[in-house]
């Protein structure tokens, strides 16, 4: 009878503590070097367990004593002892984190400026990592051509997204996080399709970055990608104003004729084919548009200038001139 009573007592003490007012969250700091009994006393004081001694005994029986990790934890009242132990064994501690957002279409310098302004990186250290850092753990970077004309090696691969990183993360850690996101987003079937068309990932990212900067309305991205593919196929110049904006280093509402004559390998009004590398970080829609472009016979497009940010598309230069006049309200 005495043994049964003791067993029942232990069983009762191992049951979750009910707060009576629903689930609450308790933040508990487990100092480094704490013994199992110390931890039990902390949990008992916070009302998370019923008996520190029973807790210590239970942890010992399960052989978990040496595996409980120090740190700051958030525990829910009503959690079982096994749930509390599991959290401490896995080291599921509260991390002091910071969030930041990289918009679609930003280039490396804009990203570096923004992160530096938020106090997350040293701009020059960030740019050095972009050009010189070892990120060989990402196989997709191996296809980036080593050409002097390329301004930033990882331009286009710092995926635009909202990120949460631990406070104090290094420039390398932040870049690694963005490259990991790119790897996650660039689907295996996209790679297979590019291989079928004999197009490298870097070429796809380069063209996607141009589409990103040229287009605002997502439904038009596959159409514009198709325009550029038609021009490339027929050995026309790409003639993308977005590449001129990249050369100028700032956004202009109006591109002048003299701007189109600026000598740069990125000037697609002067040099045939794709530029030496991406001009910005393309988002999902632009990447998919290049992998799966719309098939058509358009060669030209011009903004409607009606506030929709959409475009008129044309098959011939004469039709394009008429569309351009219409967009300016003179047709």
TORKOL-4160 file (C-alpha; in steps of 0.2 Angstrom, whole numbers, padded with zeros to 4 digits, m for minus):
331
<pt num="1" X="0000" Y="0000" Z="0000"/>
<pt num="2" X="0014" Y="0012" Z="0005"/>
<pt num="3" X="0023" Y="0008" Z="m0012"/>
<pt num="4" X="0007" Y="0011" Z="m0022"/>
<pt num="5" X="0004" Y="0028" Z="m0012"/>
<pt num="6" X="0021" Y="0034" Z="m0016"/>
<pt num="7" X="0020" Y="0029" Z="m0035"/>
<pt num="8" X="0003" Y="0038" Z="m0036"/>
<pt num="9" X="0011" Y="0053" Z="m0027"/>
<pt num="10" X="0025" Y="0054" Z="m0040"/>
<pt num="11" X="0013" Y="0051" Z="m0054"/>
<pt num="12" X="0003" Y="0066" Z="m0048"/>
<pt num="13" X="0018" Y="0077" Z="m0046"/>
<pt num="14" X="0023" Y="0073" Z="m0064"/>
<pt num="15" X="0006" Y="0080" Z="m0071"/>
<pt num="16" X="0006" Y="0097" Z="m0080"/>
<pt num="17" X="0002" Y="0112" Z="m0069"/>
<pt num="18" X="m0015" Y="0120" Z="m0073"/>
<pt num="19" X="m0015" Y="0139" Z="m0072"/>
<pt num="20" X="m0033" Y="0140" Z="m0070"/>
<pt num="21" X="m0034" Y="0155" Z="m0082"/>
<pt num="22" X="m0029" Y="0147" Z="m0098"/>
<pt num="23" X="m0011" Y="0145" Z="m0106"/>
<pt num="24" X="0002" Y="0158" Z="m0101"/>
<pt num="25" X="0020" Y="0160" Z="m0106"/>
<pt num="26" X="0034" Y="0161" Z="m0094"/>
<pt num="27" X="0051" Y="0167" Z="m0098"/>
<pt num="28" X="0064" Y="0157" Z="m0088"/>
<pt num="29" X="0083" Y="0160" Z="m0089"/>
<pt num="30" X="0093" Y="0144" Z="m0085"/>
<pt num="31" X="0110" Y="0150" Z="m0080"/>
<pt num="32" X="0126" Y="0141" Z="m0086"/>
<pt num="33" X="0132" Y="0128" Z="m0074"/>
<pt num="34" X="0114" Y="0125" Z="m0067"/>
<pt num="35" X="0112" Y="0107" Z="m0059"/>
<pt num="36" X="0096" Y="0097" Z="m0063"/>
<pt num="37" X="0090" Y="0102" Z="m0046"/>
<pt num="38" X="0093" Y="0120" Z="m0049"/>
<pt num="39" X="0083" Y="0119" Z="m0065"/>
<pt num="40" X="0069" Y="0110" Z="m0056"/>
<pt num="41" X="0068" Y="0124" Z="m0042"/>
<pt num="42" X="0067" Y="0137" Z="m0056"/>
<pt num="43" X="0053" Y="0128" Z="m0064"/>
<pt num="44" X="0044" Y="0125" Z="m0048"/>
<pt num="45" X="0046" Y="0144" Z="m0043"/>
<pt num="46" X="0038" Y="0149" Z="m0060"/>
<pt num="47" X="0024" Y="0137" Z="m0057"/>
<pt num="48" X="0028" Y="0126" Z="m0072"/>
<pt num="49" X="0031" Y="0110" Z="m0062"/>
<pt num="50" X="0024" Y="0104" Z="m0046"/>
<pt num="51" X="0039" Y="0097" Z="m0037"/>
<pt num="52" X="0058" Y="0100" Z="m0040"/>
<pt num="53" X="0063" Y="0084" Z="m0032"/>
<pt num="54" X="0052" Y="0073" Z="m0042"/>
<pt num="55" X="0057" Y="0083" Z="m0058"/>
<pt num="56" X="0076" Y="0079" Z="m0054"/>
<pt num="57" X="0072" Y="0061" Z="m0051"/>
<pt num="58" X="0062" Y="0059" Z="m0067"/>
<pt num="59" X="0076" Y="0068" Z="m0077"/>
<pt num="60" X="0089" Y="0056" Z="m0069"/>
<pt num="61" X="0079" Y="0041" Z="m0073"/>
<pt num="62" X="0077" Y="0046" Z="m0092"/>
<pt num="63" X="0096" Y="0050" Z="m0092"/>
<pt num="64" X="0094" Y="0068" Z="m0098"/>
<pt num="65" X="0103" Y="0077" Z="m0084"/>
<pt num="66" X="0119" Y="0081" Z="m0094"/>
<pt num="67" X="0109" Y="0086" Z="m0109"/>
<pt num="68" X="0099" Y="0100" Z="m0102"/>
<pt num="69" X="0106" Y="0116" Z="m0110"/>
<pt num="70" X="0107" Y="0134" Z="m0102"/>
<pt num="71" X="0099" Y="0149" Z="m0110"/>
<pt num="72" X="0083" Y="0160" Z="m0110"/>
<pt num="73" X="0067" Y="0150" Z="m0113"/>
<pt num="74" X="0049" Y="0153" Z="m0116"/>
<pt num="75" X="0038" Y="0139" Z="m0108"/>
<pt num="76" X="0019" Y="0138" Z="m0108"/>
<pt num="77" X="0010" Y="0134" Z="m0092"/>
<pt num="78" X="0001" Y="0118" Z="m0094"/>
<pt num="79" X="0016" Y="0110" Z="m0103"/>
<pt num="80" X="0020" Y="0092" Z="m0099"/>
<pt num="81" X="0037" Y="0088" Z="m0090"/>
<pt num="82" X="0042" Y="0079" Z="m0106"/>
<pt num="83" X="0039" Y="0095" Z="m0116"/>
<pt num="84" X="0049" Y="0106" Z="m0104"/>
<pt num="85" X="0064" Y="0093" Z="m0105"/>
<pt num="86" X="0063" Y="0092" Z="m0124"/>
<pt num="87" X="0064" Y="0110" Z="m0126"/>
<pt num="88" X="0080" Y="0111" Z="m0115"/>
<pt num="89" X="0088" Y="0096" Z="m0123"/>
<pt num="90" X="0086" Y="0104" Z="m0140"/>
<pt num="91" X="0092" Y="0121" Z="m0134"/>
<pt num="92" X="0076" Y="0129" Z="m0141"/>
<pt num="93" X="0081" Y="0146" Z="m0133"/>
<pt num="94" X="0075" Y="0163" Z="m0136"/>
<pt num="95" X="0086" Y="0172" Z="m0149"/>
<pt num="96" X="0088" Y="0190" Z="m0150"/>
<pt num="97" X="0084" Y="0193" Z="m0168"/>
<pt num="98" X="0082" Y="0207" Z="m0181"/>
<pt num="99" X="0071" Y="0208" Z="m0196"/>
<pt num="100" X="0075" Y="0216" Z="m0213"/>
<pt num="101" X="0067" Y="0217" Z="m0230"/>
<pt num="102" X="0075" Y="0216" Z="m0247"/>
<pt num="103" X="0063" Y="0223" Z="m0260"/>
<pt num="104" X="0062" Y="0215" Z="m0277"/>
<pt num="105" X="0073" Y="0224" Z="m0290"/>
<pt num="106" X="0086" Y="0231" Z="m0278"/>
<pt num="107" X="0104" Y="0229" Z="m0283"/>
<pt num="108" X="0119" Y="0225" Z="m0272"/>
<pt num="109" X="0123" Y="0243" Z="m0268"/>
<pt num="110" X="0105" Y="0247" Z="m0263"/>
<pt num="111" X="0105" Y="0231" Z="m0252"/>
<pt num="112" X="0122" Y="0236" Z="m0244"/>
<pt num="113" X="0116" Y="0254" Z="m0241"/>
<pt num="114" X="0100" Y="0249" Z="m0233"/>
<pt num="115" X="0108" Y="0236" Z="m0221"/>
<pt num="116" X="0122" Y="0248" Z="m0216"/>
<pt num="117" X="0109" Y="0261" Z="m0212"/>
<pt num="118" X="0100" Y="0249" Z="m0201"/>
<pt num="119" X="0117" Y="0245" Z="m0192"/>
<pt num="120" X="0117" Y="0227" Z="m0198"/>
<pt num="121" X="0133" Y="0227" Z="m0208"/>
<pt num="122" X="0148" Y="0237" Z="m0213"/>
<pt num="123" X="0145" Y="0242" Z="m0231"/>
<pt num="124" X="0163" Y="0240" Z="m0237"/>
<pt num="125" X="0164" Y="0223" Z="m0228"/>
<pt num="126" X="0148" Y="0217" Z="m0235"/>
<pt num="127" X="0153" Y="0222" Z="m0253"/>
<pt num="128" X="0170" Y="0213" Z="m0251"/>
<pt num="129" X="0161" Y="0197" Z="m0246"/>
<pt num="130" X="0149" Y="0199" Z="m0261"/>
<pt num="131" X="0164" Y="0199" Z="m0272"/>
<pt num="132" X="0177" Y="0189" Z="m0263"/>
<pt num="133" X="0168" Y="0178" Z="m0250"/>
<pt num="134" X="0169" Y="0159" Z="m0251"/>
<pt num="135" X="0151" Y="0153" Z="m0254"/>
<pt num="136" X="0156" Y="0136" Z="m0262"/>
<pt num="137" X="0143" Y="0127" Z="m0252"/>
<pt num="138" X="0131" Y="0134" Z="m0265"/>
<pt num="139" X="0134" Y="0124" Z="m0281"/>
<pt num="140" X="0123" Y="0136" Z="m0292"/>
<pt num="141" X="0136" Y="0149" Z="m0290"/>
<pt num="142" X="0149" Y="0139" Z="m0299"/>
<pt num="143" X="0142" Y="0144" Z="m0316"/>
<pt num="144" X="0145" Y="0162" Z="m0313"/>
<pt num="145" X="0158" Y="0167" Z="m0326"/>
<pt num="146" X="0174" Y="0176" Z="m0320"/>
<pt num="147" X="0174" Y="0191" Z="m0331"/>
<pt num="148" X="0182" Y="0208" Z="m0326"/>
<pt num="149" X="0167" Y="0218" Z="m0333"/>
<pt num="150" X="0155" Y="0210" Z="m0320"/>
<pt num="151" X="0152" Y="0223" Z="m0306"/>
<pt num="152" X="0147" Y="0212" Z="m0292"/>
<pt num="153" X="0149" Y="0193" Z="m0292"/>
<pt num="154" X="0134" Y="0189" Z="m0282"/>
<pt num="155" X="0123" Y="0203" Z="m0290"/>
<pt num="156" X="0106" Y="0195" Z="m0293"/>
<pt num="157" X="0108" Y="0181" Z="m0281"/>
<pt num="158" X="0104" Y="0190" Z="m0264"/>
<pt num="159" X="0085" Y="0185" Z="m0265"/>
<pt num="160" X="0072" Y="0198" Z="m0261"/>
<pt num="161" X="0063" Y="0193" Z="m0245"/>
<pt num="162" X="0060" Y="0197" Z="m0227"/>
<pt num="163" X="0073" Y="0190" Z="m0216"/>
<pt num="164" X="0075" Y="0187" Z="m0198"/>
<pt num="165" X="0093" Y="0184" Z="m0192"/>
<pt num="166" X="0101" Y="0184" Z="m0175"/>
<pt num="167" X="0107" Y="0201" Z="m0169"/>
<pt num="168" X="0125" Y="0203" Z="m0172"/>
<pt num="169" X="0125" Y="0192" Z="m0187"/>
<pt num="170" X="0141" Y="0194" Z="m0198"/>
<pt num="171" X="0140" Y="0200" Z="m0216"/>
<pt num="172" X="0145" Y="0183" Z="m0222"/>
<pt num="173" X="0130" Y="0175" Z="m0212"/>
<pt num="174" X="0118" Y="0188" Z="m0219"/>
<pt num="175" X="0124" Y="0184" Z="m0237"/>
<pt num="176" X="0123" Y="0166" Z="m0233"/>
<pt num="177" X="0105" Y="0167" Z="m0227"/>
<pt num="178" X="0100" Y="0176" Z="m0244"/>
<pt num="179" X="0109" Y="0164" Z="m0255"/>
<pt num="180" X="0100" Y="0150" Z="m0245"/>
<pt num="181" X="0084" Y="0158" Z="m0249"/>
<pt num="182" X="0089" Y="0159" Z="m0268"/>
<pt num="183" X="0093" Y="0140" Z="m0268"/>
<pt num="184" X="0076" Y="0136" Z="m0260"/>
<pt num="185" X="0066" Y="0147" Z="m0272"/>
<pt num="186" X="0075" Y="0141" Z="m0288"/>
<pt num="187" X="0065" Y="0125" Z="m0292"/>
<pt num="188" X="0073" Y="0109" Z="m0298"/>
<pt num="189" X="0061" Y="0109" Z="m0313"/>
<pt num="190" X="0067" Y="0126" Z="m0318"/>
<pt num="191" X="0085" Y="0120" Z="m0318"/>
<pt num="192" X="0079" Y="0106" Z="m0329"/>
<pt num="193" X="0070" Y="0117" Z="m0341"/>
<pt num="194" X="0085" Y="0129" Z="m0343"/>
<pt num="195" X="0096" Y="0114" Z="m0346"/>
<pt num="196" X="0084" Y="0108" Z="m0360"/>
<pt num="197" X="0086" Y="0126" Z="m0368"/>
<pt num="198" X="0105" Y="0126" Z="m0365"/>
<pt num="199" X="0104" Y="0142" Z="m0354"/>
<pt num="200" X="0114" Y="0144" Z="m0338"/>
<pt num="201" X="0107" Y="0149" Z="m0322"/>
<pt num="202" X="0117" Y="0164" Z="m0322"/>
<pt num="203" X="0110" Y="0169" Z="m0340"/>
<pt num="204" X="0093" Y="0166" Z="m0333"/>
<pt num="205" X="0096" Y="0177" Z="m0317"/>
<pt num="206" X="0103" Y="0191" Z="m0328"/>
<pt num="207" X="0088" Y="0191" Z="m0340"/>
<pt num="208" X="0076" Y="0190" Z="m0325"/>
<pt num="209" X="0085" Y="0205" Z="m0317"/>
<pt num="210" X="0081" Y="0215" Z="m0332"/>
<pt num="211" X="0063" Y="0209" Z="m0333"/>
<pt num="212" X="0062" Y="0214" Z="m0314"/>
<pt num="213" X="0067" Y="0231" Z="m0317"/>
<pt num="214" X="0057" Y="0234" Z="m0333"/>
<pt num="215" X="0040" Y="0227" Z="m0327"/>
<pt num="216" X="0028" Y="0232" Z="m0313"/>
<pt num="217" X="0013" Y="0221" Z="m0317"/>
<pt num="218" X="0017" Y="0203" Z="m0314"/>
<pt num="219" X="0006" Y="0196" Z="m0327"/>
<pt num="220" X="0016" Y="0205" Z="m0340"/>
<pt num="221" X="0033" Y="0198" Z="m0335"/>
<pt num="222" X="0032" Y="0182" Z="m0346"/>
<pt num="223" X="0027" Y="0193" Z="m0361"/>
<pt num="224" X="0042" Y="0205" Z="m0358"/>
<pt num="225" X="0053" Y="0190" Z="m0356"/>
<pt num="226" X="0046" Y="0183" Z="m0372"/>
<pt num="227" X="0051" Y="0200" Z="m0381"/>
<pt num="228" X="0069" Y="0199" Z="m0375"/>
<pt num="229" X="0070" Y="0181" Z="m0380"/>
<pt num="230" X="0064" Y="0185" Z="m0398"/>
<pt num="231" X="0077" Y="0199" Z="m0399"/>
<pt num="232" X="0091" Y="0187" Z="m0393"/>
<pt num="233" X="0085" Y="0174" Z="m0405"/>
<pt num="234" X="0086" Y="0186" Z="m0420"/>
<pt num="235" X="0102" Y="0194" Z="m0414"/>
<pt num="236" X="0094" Y="0211" Z="m0411"/>
<pt num="237" X="0101" Y="0222" Z="m0397"/>
<pt num="238" X="0091" Y="0220" Z="m0381"/>
<pt num="239" X="0089" Y="0239" Z="m0379"/>
<pt num="240" X="0084" Y="0239" Z="m0361"/>
<pt num="241" X="0082" Y="0256" Z="m0352"/>
<pt num="242" X="0084" Y="0246" Z="m0336"/>
<pt num="243" X="0102" Y="0242" Z="m0340"/>
<pt num="244" X="0105" Y="0261" Z="m0343"/>
<pt num="245" X="0098" Y="0265" Z="m0326"/>
<pt num="246" X="0110" Y="0252" Z="m0319"/>
<pt num="247" X="0125" Y="0261" Z="m0327"/>
<pt num="248" X="0119" Y="0278" Z="m0321"/>
<pt num="249" X="0118" Y="0272" Z="m0303"/>
<pt num="250" X="0102" Y="0280" Z="m0300"/>
<pt num="251" X="0084" Y="0279" Z="m0305"/>
<pt num="252" X="0079" Y="0293" Z="m0318"/>
<pt num="253" X="0061" Y="0296" Z="m0323"/>
<pt num="254" X="0068" Y="0300" Z="m0341"/>
<pt num="255" X="0082" Y="0292" Z="m0350"/>
<pt num="256" X="0091" Y="0305" Z="m0362"/>
<pt num="257" X="0098" Y="0300" Z="m0379"/>
<pt num="258" X="0115" Y="0304" Z="m0373"/>
<pt num="259" X="0113" Y="0291" Z="m0359"/>
<pt num="260" X="0110" Y="0278" Z="m0372"/>
<pt num="261" X="0128" Y="0281" Z="m0379"/>
<pt num="262" X="0137" Y="0279" Z="m0362"/>
<pt num="263" X="0151" Y="0266" Z="m0365"/>
<pt num="264" X="0148" Y="0251" Z="m0353"/>
<pt num="265" X="0148" Y="0233" Z="m0356"/>
<pt num="266" X="0131" Y="0234" Z="m0347"/>
<pt num="267" X="0124" Y="0246" Z="m0361"/>
<pt num="268" X="0112" Y="0235" Z="m0371"/>
<pt num="269" X="0109" Y="0249" Z="m0383"/>
<pt num="270" X="0128" Y="0247" Z="m0389"/>
<pt num="271" X="0132" Y="0229" Z="m0385"/>
<pt num="272" X="0123" Y="0213" Z="m0392"/>
<pt num="273" X="0117" Y="0199" Z="m0381"/>
<pt num="274" X="0116" Y="0199" Z="m0362"/>
<pt num="275" X="0126" Y="0211" Z="m0351"/>
<pt num="276" X="0140" Y="0204" Z="m0340"/>
<pt num="277" X="0129" Y="0199" Z="m0326"/>
<pt num="278" X="0112" Y="0204" Z="m0317"/>
<pt num="279" X="0108" Y="0222" Z="m0313"/>
<pt num="280" X="0097" Y="0218" Z="m0298"/>
<pt num="281" X="0089" Y="0204" Z="m0288"/>
<pt num="282" X="0074" Y="0197" Z="m0297"/>
<pt num="283" X="0059" Y="0190" Z="m0287"/>
<pt num="284" X="0050" Y="0174" Z="m0290"/>
<pt num="285" X="0039" Y="0180" Z="m0304"/>
<pt num="286" X="0053" Y="0187" Z="m0314"/>
<pt num="287" X="0063" Y="0171" Z="m0312"/>
<pt num="288" X="0048" Y="0160" Z="m0317"/>
<pt num="289" X="0045" Y="0172" Z="m0332"/>
<pt num="290" X="0062" Y="0169" Z="m0339"/>
<pt num="291" X="0061" Y="0150" Z="m0336"/>
<pt num="292" X="0043" Y="0150" Z="m0344"/>
<pt num="293" X="0042" Y="0164" Z="m0356"/>
<pt num="294" X="0026" Y="0168" Z="m0366"/>
<pt num="295" X="0028" Y="0162" Z="m0384"/>
<pt num="296" X="0023" Y="0176" Z="m0396"/>
<pt num="297" X="0030" Y="0187" Z="m0410"/>
<pt num="298" X="0031" Y="0204" Z="m0401"/>
<pt num="299" X="0048" Y="0213" Z="m0402"/>
<pt num="300" X="0043" Y="0230" Z="m0394"/>
<pt num="301" X="0034" Y="0236" Z="m0379"/>
<pt num="302" X="0030" Y="0254" Z="m0372"/>
<pt num="303" X="0022" Y="0260" Z="m0356"/>
<pt num="304" X="0004" Y="0265" Z="m0357"/>
<pt num="305" X="0007" Y="0280" Z="m0346"/>
<pt num="306" X="m0011" Y="0279" Z="m0340"/>
<pt num="307" X="m0007" Y="0275" Z="m0322"/>
<pt num="308" X="m0009" Y="0256" Z="m0324"/>
<pt num="309" X="0010" Y="0253" Z="m0326"/>
<pt num="310" X="0005" Y="0241" Z="m0340"/>
<pt num="311" X="0013" Y="0241" Z="m0358"/>
<pt num="312" X="0007" Y="0241" Z="m0376"/>
<pt num="313" X="0016" Y="0226" Z="m0386"/>
<pt num="314" X="0020" Y="0227" Z="m0404"/>
<pt num="315" X="0026" Y="0216" Z="m0418"/>
<pt num="316" X="0034" Y="0229" Z="m0430"/>
<pt num="317" X="0043" Y="0245" Z="m0427"/>
<pt num="318" X="0029" Y="0255" Z="m0436"/>
<pt num="319" X="0016" Y="0248" Z="m0425"/>
<pt num="320" X="0028" Y="0252" Z="m0410"/>
<pt num="321" X="0029" Y="0270" Z="m0415"/>
<pt num="322" X="0010" Y="0271" Z="m0416"/>
<pt num="323" X="0008" Y="0263" Z="m0399"/>
<pt num="324" X="0021" Y="0275" Z="m0392"/>
<pt num="325" X="0012" Y="0290" Z="m0399"/>
<pt num="326" X="m0004" Y="0283" Z="m0392"/>
<pt num="327" X="0004" Y="0281" Z="m0375"/>
<pt num="328" X="0009" Y="0299" Z="m0375"/>
<pt num="329" X="m0009" Y="0305" Z="m0379"/>
<pt num="330" X="m0004" Y="0311" Z="m0397"/>
<pt num="331" X="m0014" Y="0297" Z="m0407"/>
